[in-house]
Amino acid sequence: MKIATVIPLKKGTWKENLTYFTAQDVVSGSIVTIPLRNKKILGLVMSVENAATAKSNIKSMSFNLKKISEVKERSIFLKEYFDSAIETSRYYAGNKNNAITVLIPAIMRENYDTIAKFASQAEMLPSGKSKLKSEKLILQAPVLDRISFYKTLIRGSFAEKKSVFIVLPTEYDIRIFETSLSRGIELFTFTLFGDTKKIIKKIEQIMTLAHPVLIIGTASFLSVPRPDIKTIVLEHESSNAYKLIAKPHFDLRFFTELFAVKINAKFILGDTLLRYETIARKETDGLMPVHPLQFRINFQGKIEILNPSPKNPSGNELVSISKKKFKVLMNESEKEIKNAVAKKKNVFIFTLRKGLATMTVCRDCGETMSCEKCGAPLVLYSSYKDKKRMFVCNRCEKESEGDQFCVKCGSWNLVPLGIGTDTVYEHVKEIFSKEKVKIFKLDKESAKSKKGAGTIIKEFSVQGGSASGGEDTGKILVGTEMVFFYMKKKTPLSVIASFDSLWSLPNFKMGEKIIQIMLSIIGNTTEKLIIQTKNENDRAIMAIKMENLLSFVREELEDRKKLDYPPFKRFIKISHLGDKEQTSKARKLLKEIFKEYSPEIFSGFVKQFKGKYVTNALIKIDPNKWSLPEISTGSSLDENLLAKLASLPSNFDVFVDPEDLL
């Protein structure tokens, strides 16, 4: 009789490890079927001991041991995959169960027996196992240059009988790279997304095909066992989509790099502009550039900066503020848009936020209209049903009437500020009210699903026909960053309606994010980009206009170093949500537990959420004291700090390498 410690491979299971008994042969790493809550699910065996040895422990248990229902003939998953998942969970101070279930696609868990049948054939493939240390490379260049490099890389790998896996963050990215890379090798290229039956068929081919293959998919499909994968490329490295919003808050870029090292695969990070922390790792971790990093912007069109408040040489505005009337689009922008549309050219107008106005303030006392439930700034929207204006909180989604008064002074003199998608959309409709121009809007309100967003982009992009609103004019799309995930065809003209609003988000990475947004817009534009701003000398704008980002990136990294920001310090944020009494206790607990790490304890940017208070604690630590040797040579995890983070109650949330400090 054996006693096995098992991790349930099911999302939502609250315990990390469960204990079962069996008389069957079972070893660490085995996949088993176990009973849990009146259901049978898959589990991963973490450890095994003889019942005789564990006799005293069994007697002290407060529950009856259950029997393992079935021991699978063999595990289809690589040991290195599970090892990487478990070590990733340690890095992010999460539990092992969440790590493994997040990193194995549901299709692999739910169809395990079907996929396991392919495994015996997979054994015939050459392992391609290398004793050489994993090589880490970075590739920063325009997308066409990167694709050209990957084509050469794939041909060379195939010649050496080795397979290649290109990791991408979204289905949209996968489709683009499939189109560019599969030509001539269609029979050996496999993309993993979409219909379940098709994916299972592709997995069978990946596992059994003798010829080397090119796999293009998201990071979790690295779990598909293909022993001859010796190159892993992580593309669109700067994408926020790699970061998991929900627990366990993993960054899939970290996991992918760790797994590549575990299997001794060449690892390549690629993007038009890599994350600043990745660029810095060229010096700290010895990441080798494939080619010298390119910081020049290869834009063949024209960039025009428009200032609605021009100043004379003395620095004074040429037009008095009292005489100016706010315009969503400047006259020059409107003229360019009209000319483009008349020439049957499409136009994209970018705004940062959805809604009519991103915030509303009282003219009399300056109070900002905030959500009474959670305290976040209210956003003004126009109802789709009756065009009635209403306030909506983007955080807790509470809705309220648009005819409100100031809660501080009682005044009705409220003014909406900021430019949202609704404001721009209504303004553009007014401009073209007498013309047959099709105008689209794409944000989270106008498209609730991938299908809805895809339909909008398809109608915007189609040439002529009924969907275009007439064959004699171009079309206009007003949208947020959401557009970048779905845009397939470039537009001749793009307009940033309010560049200054980009700085409105309190984020220590905001400068980097702004550059990435502008590069995305440039990448989707062929002829001209118009930037509307009151600060035409902004460093980010000047870098884009000069078409060279090197100085801007250097200055940003120097600023971060002075301020002890990442990548020069590791940030670990702990968040707590509770009432006043719970918040007071949480602050004391955080201060006491982490006193040797000098935590900075502060309220969240939105102080209340659903009637409760947000408290954050920030720990700054030397990166070498919170990393893994596979990621950064000579580094390790501070086991004392890890134990303290693991000891926190479940109502505390831990974020390692947080995107913001809100």
C-alpha positions as CSV (number, residue, x, y, z in Angstrom):
1,M,0.0,0.0,0.0
2,K,1.3,3.5,-0.9
3,I,0.3,7.0,0.2
4,A,0.5,9.6,-2.5
5,T,0.4,13.4,-2.2
6,V,-1.5,14.7,-5.2
7,I,-2.1,18.2,-6.8
8,P,-5.6,18.3,-8.3
9,L,-5.4,19.5,-11.9
10,K,-8.6,21.5,-11.7
11,K,-9.1,25.3,-11.4
12,G,-10.7,26.5,-8.3
13,T,-9.5,23.7,-6.0
14,W,-8.6,25.5,-2.7
15,K,-6.0,23.1,-1.4
16,E,-2.6,22.7,-2.9
17,N,-2.0,19.0,-2.0
18,L,-4.4,16.2,-1.3
19,T,-3.5,12.7,0.1
20,Y,-4.7,9.4,-1.4
21,F,-3.8,5.7,-1.1
22,T,-3.3,3.1,-3.8
23,A,-2.0,-0.4,-4.3
24,Q,-1.0,0.3,-7.9
25,D,2.5,1.2,-9.0
26,V,2.7,5.0,-8.8
27,V,5.7,7.4,-8.8
28,S,6.3,11.1,-8.5
29,G,5.2,12.8,-11.7
30,S,2.5,10.2,-12.5
31,I,-0.9,11.4,-13.7
32,V,-3.8,9.8,-11.8
33,T,-7.6,10.1,-11.6
34,I,-8.8,11.0,-8.2
35,P,-12.2,11.5,-6.5
36,L,-12.9,15.1,-5.4
37,R,-16.2,16.6,-4.4
38,N,-18.2,13.7,-6.0
39,K,-16.3,14.1,-9.3
40,K,-13.4,12.3,-10.8
41,I,-10.6,14.6,-12.0
42,L,-6.9,14.4,-13.0
43,G,-4.2,14.9,-10.5
44,L,-0.4,15.1,-10.5
45,V,1.5,12.9,-8.0
46,M,4.0,15.0,-6.1
47,S,5.4,12.4,-3.8
48,V,4.9,8.7,-2.7
49,E,5.7,6.8,0.5
50,N,4.9,3.4,1.8
51,A,1.9,3.2,4.1
52,A,4.0,1.5,6.7
53,T,6.4,4.4,6.9
54,A,3.5,6.9,7.0
55,K,1.5,4.9,9.6
56,S,1.8,7.5,12.4
57,N,0.9,10.3,10.1
58,I,-2.2,8.4,8.8
59,K,-3.5,7.9,12.3
60,S,-3.3,11.6,13.1
61,M,-5.3,12.6,10.1
62,S,-8.7,14.1,10.8
63,F,-10.2,12.5,7.6
64,N,-10.4,9.2,5.9
65,L,-8.1,8.6,3.0
66,K,-9.7,8.0,-0.4
67,K,-8.4,5.7,-3.0
68,I,-6.8,6.8,-6.3
69,S,-9.3,5.8,-9.0
70,E,-6.8,5.2,-11.8
71,V,-3.1,5.5,-12.5
72,K,-2.5,6.6,-16.1
73,E,-0.1,4.4,-18.0
74,R,2.3,7.3,-18.5
75,S,2.4,11.1,-18.2
76,I,2.3,12.9,-21.5
77,F,3.8,16.0,-19.9
78,L,7.5,16.7,-19.7
79,K,9.0,16.7,-16.2
80,E,10.7,20.0,-17.1
81,Y,7.3,21.5,-17.7
82,F,6.0,20.7,-14.3
83,D,9.3,21.8,-12.7
84,S,9.0,25.1,-14.5
85,A,5.4,25.6,-13.4
86,I,6.2,24.9,-9.7
87,E,9.3,27.2,-9.7
88,T,7.2,29.9,-11.4
89,S,4.6,29.6,-8.6
90,R,7.4,30.1,-6.0
91,Y,8.6,33.2,-7.8
92,Y,5.1,34.7,-7.8
93,A,4.4,33.5,-4.3
94,G,1.4,31.5,-5.5
95,N,0.2,28.0,-4.9
96,K,1.4,25.1,-7.0
97,N,-2.1,24.0,-7.9
98,N,-3.0,27.3,-9.5
99,A,0.3,27.3,-11.4
100,I,-0.1,24.0,-13.0
101,T,-3.8,24.3,-13.9
102,V,-3.2,27.8,-15.4
103,L,-0.3,26.5,-17.5
104,I,-2.0,23.4,-18.9
105,P,-4.8,24.3,-21.4
106,A,-8.3,23.0,-20.5
107,I,-8.3,21.1,-23.8
108,M,-5.3,19.0,-22.6
109,R,-6.8,18.2,-19.2
110,E,-10.3,17.5,-20.5
111,N,-9.1,15.3,-23.4
112,Y,-6.1,13.7,-21.6
113,D,-6.9,10.1,-22.5
114,T,-7.4,10.9,-26.2
115,I,-4.1,12.8,-26.4
116,A,-2.3,10.2,-24.3
117,K,-2.9,7.6,-27.1
118,F,-0.6,9.7,-29.3
119,A,2.3,9.5,-26.8
120,S,3.5,6.0,-27.8
121,Q,4.1,7.1,-31.3
122,A,5.9,10.2,-30.1
123,E,8.5,8.0,-28.5
124,M,9.9,7.3,-31.9
125,L,10.9,10.9,-32.5
126,P,14.5,12.0,-31.9
127,S,14.8,13.8,-28.6
128,G,17.2,16.4,-29.8
129,K,18.5,16.7,-26.2
130,S,21.5,19.0,-25.9
131,K,24.0,19.2,-23.1
132,L,24.9,22.7,-24.1
133,K,23.7,25.6,-21.9
134,S,20.5,27.4,-23.2
135,E,21.4,30.4,-25.3
136,K,19.4,33.6,-24.7
137,L,19.1,36.1,-27.5
138,I,17.2,39.4,-28.0
139,L,15.9,40.7,-31.4
140,Q,14.7,44.3,-31.6
141,A,13.9,45.3,-35.1
142,P,10.9,46.1,-37.4
143,V,8.4,43.2,-37.7
144,L,9.3,42.4,-41.3
145,D,13.0,42.2,-40.4
146,R,12.1,39.8,-37.6
147,I,10.0,37.6,-39.8
148,S,12.8,37.4,-42.3
149,F,15.2,36.3,-39.5
150,Y,12.7,33.7,-38.3
151,K,12.3,32.2,-41.8
152,T,16.0,31.7,-42.0
153,L,16.0,30.3,-38.4
154,I,13.2,27.8,-39.2
155,R,14.9,26.6,-42.3
156,G,18.2,26.0,-40.4
157,S,16.4,24.2,-37.6
158,F,14.6,21.9,-40.0
159,A,17.9,21.1,-41.7
160,E,19.2,20.0,-38.2
161,K,16.0,18.0,-37.6
162,K,14.9,20.3,-34.8
163,S,11.5,21.9,-34.2
164,V,10.7,25.5,-33.4
165,F,7.9,26.9,-31.1
166,I,7.0,30.6,-31.5
167,V,5.1,31.9,-28.5
168,L,2.6,34.7,-29.0
169,P,0.2,36.5,-26.6
170,T,-3.0,36.5,-28.6
171,E,-4.9,34.7,-31.3
172,Y,-4.6,37.9,-33.4
173,D,-0.8,37.7,-33.3
174,I,-0.9,34.0,-34.1
175,R,-2.9,34.6,-37.2
176,I,-0.5,37.3,-38.4
177,F,2.7,35.2,-37.9
178,E,1.1,32.1,-39.4
179,T,0.4,34.0,-42.6
180,S,3.9,35.3,-42.8
181,L,5.9,32.1,-41.8
182,S,3.9,29.1,-43.1
183,R,4.4,29.8,-46.8
184,G,6.2,26.7,-48.3
185,I,6.0,24.7,-45.0
186,E,2.2,24.6,-44.6
187,L,2.3,20.8,-43.9
188,F,4.7,21.3,-41.0
189,T,3.2,24.5,-39.5
190,F,0.6,24.2,-36.7
191,T,-1.3,27.0,-35.0
192,L,-3.1,26.1,-31.8
193,F,-6.3,28.0,-31.3
194,G,-10.0,27.7,-32.2
195,D,-12.1,24.6,-32.6
196,T,-11.4,21.8,-30.1
197,K,-11.5,18.9,-32.6
198,K,-9.1,20.8,-34.9
199,I,-6.7,21.5,-32.1
200,I,-6.7,17.8,-31.0
201,K,-6.0,16.8,-34.5
202,K,-3.1,19.2,-34.7
203,I,-1.7,18.0,-31.4
204,E,-1.8,14.4,-32.8
205,Q,0.2,15.6,-35.8
206,I,2.7,17.6,-33.6
207,M,3.3,14.6,-31.4
208,T,3.7,12.0,-34.1
209,L,5.0,13.7,-37.3
210,A,8.6,12.5,-37.9
211,H,9.5,15.7,-39.8
212,P,10.4,18.8,-37.6
213,V,7.5,21.2,-37.1
214,L,6.9,24.9,-36.5
215,I,4.3,25.4,-33.7
216,I,2.7,28.8,-33.2
217,G,0.6,29.3,-30.1
218,T,0.2,30.8,-26.7
219,A,2.6,29.8,-23.8
220,S,0.4,27.2,-22.2
221,F,0.6,25.0,-25.4
222,L,4.3,24.5,-24.6
223,S,2.8,21.6,-22.6
224,V,2.3,19.7,-25.8
225,P,5.2,17.2,-25.7
226,R,7.5,17.5,-28.7
227,P,11.0,16.2,-27.7
228,D,12.9,17.9,-30.6
229,I,11.9,21.5,-29.8
230,K,15.3,23.2,-29.5
231,T,14.3,26.8,-30.2
232,I,11.6,28.8,-28.4
233,V,10.9,32.3,-29.7
234,L,8.8,34.7,-27.5
235,E,7.4,37.2,-29.9
236,H,5.7,40.6,-29.3
237,E,7.6,40.6,-26.0
238,S,6.2,43.9,-24.8
239,S,2.5,42.8,-24.9
240,N,0.6,43.2,-21.6
241,A,-1.4,40.1,-22.7
242,Y,1.4,37.9,-21.3
243,K,0.5,39.1,-17.8
244,L,-2.3,37.2,-16.1
245,I,-4.8,39.6,-14.5
246,A,-6.4,37.0,-12.2
247,K,-4.6,34.9,-9.6
248,P,-1.9,33.7,-9.6
249,H,-0.8,36.9,-11.5
250,F,1.9,35.1,-13.4
251,D,3.8,36.6,-16.3
252,L,4.0,34.0,-19.0
253,R,7.2,35.5,-20.3
254,F,9.0,34.4,-17.1
255,F,7.6,30.9,-17.4
256,T,8.5,30.6,-21.0
257,E,12.1,31.6,-20.4
258,L,12.4,29.2,-17.5
259,F,11.0,26.3,-19.5
260,A,13.4,27.0,-22.4
261,V,16.3,26.9,-20.0
262,K,15.1,23.6,-18.5
263,I,15.0,21.8,-21.8
264,N,18.2,23.5,-23.1
265,A,16.5,25.2,-25.9
266,K,17.7,28.4,-27.6
267,F,15.5,31.2,-26.3
268,I,14.8,34.4,-28.3
269,L,12.9,37.5,-27.2
270,G,11.6,39.6,-30.1
271,D,9.7,42.9,-30.6
272,T,9.8,46.2,-32.4
273,L,10.7,47.7,-29.0
274,L,11.5,45.3,-26.2
275,R,10.5,46.1,-22.6
276,Y,13.0,48.4,-20.9
277,E,13.8,45.8,-18.3
278,T,14.6,43.3,-21.1
279,I,16.9,45.9,-22.7
280,A,18.6,46.4,-19.4
281,R,19.2,42.7,-19.1
282,K,21.6,42.9,-22.0
283,E,24.1,44.3,-19.4
284,T,22.9,42.6,-16.2
285,D,22.1,39.1,-17.5
286,G,24.2,38.9,-20.7
287,L,21.3,38.6,-23.2
288,M,23.0,38.6,-26.6
289,P,21.5,40.7,-29.4
290,V,20.9,38.8,-32.7
291,H,21.8,42.1,-34.4
292,P,22.5,45.5,-32.8
293,L,19.3,46.6,-31.3
294,Q,17.4,49.0,-33.6
295,F,15.9,52.1,-32.0
296,R,15.1,53.9,-35.2
297,I,11.5,54.1,-36.4
298,N,11.1,53.0,-39.9
299,F,8.0,55.0,-40.8
300,Q,7.7,55.9,-44.5
301,G,4.9,58.4,-43.8
302,K,4.7,61.9,-42.2
303,I,4.3,62.8,-38.6
304,E,2.5,66.1,-37.9
305,I,2.2,67.7,-34.4
306,L,-0.8,70.0,-33.9
307,N,-1.1,72.3,-30.8
308,P,-4.5,73.7,-30.0
309,S,-2.9,76.3,-27.8
310,P,0.1,77.7,-29.7
311,K,2.4,80.0,-27.9
312,N,4.5,83.0,-28.9
313,P,8.3,83.2,-28.4
314,S,7.7,84.6,-24.9
315,G,5.8,81.5,-23.9
316,N,2.4,83.2,-23.7
317,E,-0.6,81.6,-25.5
318,L,-1.5,83.5,-28.7
319,V,-5.3,83.2,-27.9
320,S,-6.8,84.0,-24.6
321,I,-8.2,81.0,-22.7
322,S,-11.5,82.8,-22.2
323,K,-11.9,83.3,-26.0
324,K,-11.1,79.8,-26.9
325,K,-13.7,77.2,-27.6
326,F,-12.8,73.6,-26.9
327,K,-12.7,71.5,-30.1
328,V,-12.3,67.7,-30.1
329,L,-10.6,67.8,-33.5
330,M,-8.6,70.8,-34.7
331,N,-9.5,72.4,-38.0
332,E,-6.3,71.0,-39.6
333,S,-7.2,67.5,-38.4
334,E,-10.8,67.8,-39.7
335,K,-9.4,69.0,-43.1
336,E,-7.0,66.0,-43.3
337,I,-9.8,63.5,-42.4
338,K,-12.2,65.0,-44.9
339,N,-9.5,64.9,-47.7
340,A,-8.7,61.3,-46.9
341,V,-12.3,60.1,-46.8
342,A,-13.0,61.9,-50.1
343,K,-10.1,60.0,-51.7
344,K,-11.6,56.7,-50.4
345,K,-8.9,56.3,-47.7
346,N,-9.7,55.0,-44.3
347,V,-9.0,56.9,-41.1
348,F,-8.3,55.7,-37.5
349,I,-8.8,58.1,-34.6
350,F,-7.2,56.9,-31.4
351,T,-8.5,57.8,-27.9
352,L,-7.2,56.4,-24.6
353,R,-10.5,55.9,-22.8
354,K,-14.1,54.9,-23.6
355,G,-17.0,57.2,-22.9
356,L,-17.9,60.9,-23.5
357,A,-15.5,62.3,-20.9
358,T,-12.9,60.6,-18.8
359,M,-13.8,62.7,-15.8
360,T,-16.2,65.4,-14.6
361,V,-15.4,68.3,-12.2
362,C,-17.3,71.0,-10.4
363,R,-16.5,74.5,-11.8
364,D,-17.3,76.1,-8.5
365,C,-15.2,74.0,-6.0
366,G,-13.1,71.8,-8.2
367,E,-14.4,68.5,-6.8
368,T,-14.1,65.5,-9.1
369,M,-17.3,63.4,-9.6
370,S,-16.5,60.0,-8.0
371,C,-18.4,56.8,-7.5
372,E,-20.2,56.7,-4.2
373,K,-19.6,52.9,-4.1
374,C,-15.9,52.6,-4.7
375,G,-14.5,56.2,-5.0
376,A,-13.2,55.9,-8.6
377,P,-13.7,58.8,-11.0
378,L,-17.0,58.6,-12.9
379,V,-17.0,58.4,-16.7
380,L,-19.7,60.1,-18.7
381,Y,-21.4,57.9,-21.3
382,S,-24.1,58.2,-23.9
383,S,-26.7,55.4,-23.6
384,Y,-27.1,53.3,-26.8
385,K,-30.8,52.8,-26.3
386,D,-32.1,56.3,-25.8
387,K,-28.9,58.4,-26.2
388,K,-29.4,59.6,-22.6
389,R,-26.3,60.6,-20.8
390,M,-25.3,58.7,-17.7
391,F,-22.4,58.2,-15.4
392,V,-20.7,54.8,-15.2
393,C,-17.9,53.7,-12.9
394,N,-15.4,51.7,-15.0
395,R,-14.2,49.9,-11.8
396,C,-17.3,48.6,-10.1
397,E,-19.7,49.2,-13.1
398,K,-22.2,51.1,-11.0
399,E,-24.5,53.3,-13.2
400,S,-26.1,56.6,-12.2
401,E,-28.1,59.4,-13.8
402,G,-26.3,62.1,-15.8
403,D,-28.1,65.0,-14.2
404,Q,-26.2,65.0,-10.9
405,F,-24.9,67.8,-8.7
406,C,-21.7,68.3,-6.8
407,V,-21.7,66.2,-3.6
408,K,-19.3,68.7,-2.0
409,C,-20.9,72.1,-2.6
410,G,-24.2,71.2,-4.2
411,S,-23.5,73.1,-7.4
412,W,-25.0,72.0,-10.8
413,N,-22.1,73.7,-12.6
414,L,-20.3,70.5,-13.7
415,V,-18.0,70.3,-16.6
416,P,-16.9,67.1,-18.4
417,L,-13.1,66.9,-19.1
418,G,-11.0,64.6,-21.3
419,I,-11.8,63.1,-24.6
420,G,-13.4,59.6,-24.7
421,T,-14.5,57.5,-27.6
422,D,-18.1,58.6,-27.4
423,T,-17.1,62.3,-27.6
424,V,-14.9,61.8,-30.6
425,Y,-17.5,59.5,-32.3
426,E,-20.3,62.0,-31.8
427,H,-18.1,64.8,-33.1
428,V,-17.1,62.9,-36.2
429,K,-20.7,62.1,-36.9
430,E,-21.6,65.8,-36.7
431,I,-18.8,66.7,-39.1
432,F,-20.1,64.2,-41.7
433,S,-23.8,64.6,-40.9
434,K,-24.6,65.5,-44.5
435,E,-22.4,62.9,-46.1
436,K,-22.6,59.2,-46.5
437,V,-19.6,58.2,-44.5
438,K,-19.5,55.0,-42.5
439,I,-18.2,55.7,-39.0
440,F,-17.3,52.9,-36.6
441,K,-16.4,52.8,-32.9
442,L,-14.4,50.0,-31.2
443,D,-14.0,49.9,-27.4
444,K,-15.2,47.6,-24.6
445,E,-18.7,49.1,-24.7
446,S,-19.3,48.8,-28.4
447,A,-17.8,45.3,-28.7
448,K,-18.5,42.9,-25.8
449,S,-16.8,39.9,-27.4
450,K,-14.0,38.9,-29.8
451,K,-16.7,38.2,-32.5
452,G,-18.2,41.6,-32.1
453,A,-14.8,43.3,-32.3
454,G,-13.9,41.2,-35.4
455,T,-17.2,42.2,-37.1
456,I,-16.5,45.9,-36.6
457,I,-12.9,45.6,-38.0
458,K,-14.1,43.5,-40.9
459,E,-16.7,46.1,-41.9
460,F,-14.2,48.9,-41.5
461,S,-11.6,47.2,-43.5
462,V,-13.7,45.8,-46.4
463,Q,-13.2,47.6,-49.7
464,G,-16.5,48.9,-51.2
465,G,-19.8,47.1,-50.8
466,S,-22.7,47.7,-48.5
467,A,-20.6,47.3,-45.3
468,S,-18.5,50.3,-46.3
469,G,-21.5,52.7,-46.4
470,G,-20.9,53.4,-50.1
471,E,-18.0,52.8,-52.5
472,D,-17.3,56.5,-53.0
473,T,-15.8,57.3,-49.6
474,G,-13.3,56.1,-47.1
475,K,-14.4,55.0,-43.6
476,I,-13.6,56.2,-40.1
477,L,-12.8,54.1,-37.0
478,V,-12.8,55.7,-33.5
479,G,-11.2,53.4,-30.9
480,T,-9.0,52.6,-28.0
481,E,-6.0,50.3,-27.6
482,M,-8.5,47.5,-28.2
483,V,-8.2,48.2,-31.9
484,F,-4.6,47.0,-32.0
485,F,-5.7,43.4,-31.2
486,Y,-7.9,43.2,-34.2
487,M,-6.6,45.6,-36.9
488,K,-5.6,43.5,-40.0
489,K,-5.1,46.2,-42.6
490,K,-3.2,49.5,-42.2
491,T,-5.0,52.8,-42.6
492,P,-3.5,55.7,-44.6
493,L,-4.3,58.3,-41.9
494,S,-4.3,58.0,-38.1
495,V,-5.0,60.8,-35.6
496,I,-4.3,60.8,-31.8
497,A,-7.1,62.9,-30.6
498,S,-5.5,63.9,-27.2
499,F,-1.9,62.9,-26.7
500,D,-1.9,64.6,-23.3
501,S,-4.5,62.2,-21.9
502,L,-2.0,59.4,-22.2
503,W,-0.1,60.9,-19.2
504,S,-3.3,60.8,-17.1
505,L,-2.7,57.3,-15.9
506,P,-0.5,57.1,-12.7
507,N,1.9,54.4,-13.7
508,F,5.7,54.3,-13.2
509,K,5.9,52.7,-16.6
510,M,3.8,55.3,-18.4
511,G,6.6,56.7,-20.5
512,E,7.3,53.3,-21.9
513,K,3.6,52.5,-22.4
514,I,3.1,55.8,-24.3
515,I,5.9,54.9,-26.7
516,Q,4.4,51.4,-27.2
517,I,1.0,52.9,-28.0
518,M,2.5,55.3,-30.5
519,L,4.5,52.5,-32.2
520,S,1.4,50.4,-32.5
521,I,-0.4,53.3,-34.2
522,I,2.5,54.0,-36.5
523,G,2.7,50.3,-37.3
524,N,-1.0,50.5,-38.5
525,T,-0.5,53.7,-40.5
526,T,0.8,54.0,-44.1
527,E,0.8,57.8,-44.9
528,K,0.3,60.2,-42.1
529,L,0.1,60.4,-38.3
530,I,-1.4,63.5,-36.7
531,I,-0.8,64.1,-32.9
532,Q,-2.9,66.7,-31.2
533,T,-1.2,67.9,-28.0
534,K,-0.7,71.1,-25.9
535,N,2.8,69.9,-25.1
536,E,4.6,69.6,-28.5
537,N,8.0,69.4,-26.8
538,D,7.1,66.3,-24.8
539,R,10.1,63.9,-24.7
540,A,8.1,61.0,-26.1
541,I,6.7,63.1,-28.9
542,M,10.2,64.4,-29.8
543,A,11.6,60.9,-29.8
544,I,8.8,59.7,-32.2
545,K,9.2,62.8,-34.4
546,M,13.0,62.4,-34.6
547,E,12.3,58.7,-35.4
548,N,15.0,57.5,-32.9
549,L,14.1,56.1,-29.4
550,L,17.6,55.5,-28.1
551,S,18.0,58.7,-26.1
552,F,14.5,58.4,-24.7
553,V,15.0,54.8,-23.5
554,R,18.4,55.7,-22.0
555,E,16.9,58.6,-20.1
556,E,13.9,56.5,-18.9
557,L,16.3,53.8,-17.6
558,E,18.5,56.4,-15.9
559,D,15.4,57.9,-14.2
560,R,14.3,54.5,-12.9
561,K,17.8,53.8,-11.6
562,K,17.8,57.1,-9.6
563,L,14.3,56.3,-8.2
564,D,15.0,52.6,-7.4
565,Y,12.4,51.5,-9.9
566,P,12.5,48.2,-11.9
567,P,14.6,46.8,-13.4
568,F,17.1,48.1,-10.8
569,K,14.8,47.0,-7.9
570,R,12.4,44.1,-7.7
571,F,8.9,45.4,-6.7
572,I,6.6,43.1,-4.7
573,K,3.1,44.6,-4.0
574,I,0.7,43.3,-1.4
575,S,-2.9,44.4,-1.6
576,H,-5.7,44.1,1.0
577,L,-9.4,44.9,0.7
578,G,-11.5,45.3,3.9
579,D,-13.6,47.6,6.1
580,K,-12.1,50.2,8.4
581,E,-11.4,47.8,11.2
582,Q,-9.9,45.1,8.9
583,T,-7.8,47.7,7.1
584,S,-6.4,49.0,10.4
585,K,-5.4,45.4,11.4
586,A,-4.0,44.7,8.0
587,R,-1.7,47.7,8.1
588,K,-0.4,46.6,11.5
589,L,0.1,43.1,10.3
590,L,1.9,44.1,7.2
591,K,4.2,46.5,9.1
592,E,5.0,43.8,11.7
593,I,5.5,40.8,9.4
594,F,7.7,42.6,6.8
595,K,9.4,45.1,9.2
596,E,12.9,43.8,8.2
597,Y,12.1,44.7,4.5
598,S,11.0,48.3,5.3
599,P,7.6,48.1,3.4
600,E,6.0,51.3,2.2
601,I,2.3,51.1,3.2
602,F,-0.2,53.3,1.5
603,S,-3.9,53.5,0.3
604,G,-4.8,52.5,-3.2
605,F,-5.2,55.1,-5.9
606,V,-8.9,54.3,-5.7
607,K,-9.2,54.3,-1.9
608,Q,-12.5,52.4,-1.8
609,F,-13.8,49.4,-3.8
610,K,-17.3,48.1,-3.3
611,G,-17.5,49.9,0.0
612,K,-14.2,48.6,1.3
613,Y,-10.8,50.2,1.6
614,V,-7.8,49.3,-0.5
615,T,-4.4,49.1,1.2
616,N,-1.1,48.4,-0.5
617,A,2.3,47.5,0.8
618,L,5.4,47.8,-1.4
619,I,8.6,45.9,-0.9
620,K,11.7,46.9,-2.9
621,I,14.4,44.2,-3.0
622,D,17.6,43.6,-4.9
623,P,16.7,41.7,-8.1
624,N,19.4,39.1,-7.4
625,K,17.6,38.3,-4.1
626,W,14.4,37.6,-5.8
627,S,14.9,35.6,-9.0
628,L,16.0,32.2,-10.2
629,P,19.5,31.1,-11.3
630,E,18.0,30.0,-14.7
631,I,16.8,33.6,-15.3
632,S,19.7,35.5,-13.8
633,T,23.0,33.8,-13.0
634,G,23.9,33.8,-9.3
635,S,20.4,34.8,-8.1
636,S,18.0,33.1,-5.7
637,L,14.7,33.6,-3.9
638,D,14.8,35.1,-0.4
639,E,13.3,32.1,1.4
640,N,12.5,34.1,4.5
641,L,10.5,36.6,2.5
642,L,8.8,33.8,0.5
643,A,7.7,32.1,3.8
644,K,6.3,35.4,5.0
645,L,4.4,36.0,1.8
646,A,3.0,32.5,1.9
647,S,1.8,33.0,5.5
648,L,-0.5,35.8,4.6
649,P,-4.2,35.1,4.9
650,S,-6.2,34.6,1.7
651,N,-7.6,38.1,1.7
652,F,-4.2,39.5,0.9
653,D,-3.1,39.5,-2.8
654,V,0.6,39.3,-3.8
655,F,1.9,40.9,-7.0
656,V,5.5,40.2,-8.0
657,D,6.7,42.6,-10.7
658,P,3.4,44.6,-10.7
659,E,2.5,46.7,-13.7
660,D,1.5,49.6,-11.5
661,L,1.4,50.7,-7.8
662,L,-2.3,51.7,-7.8
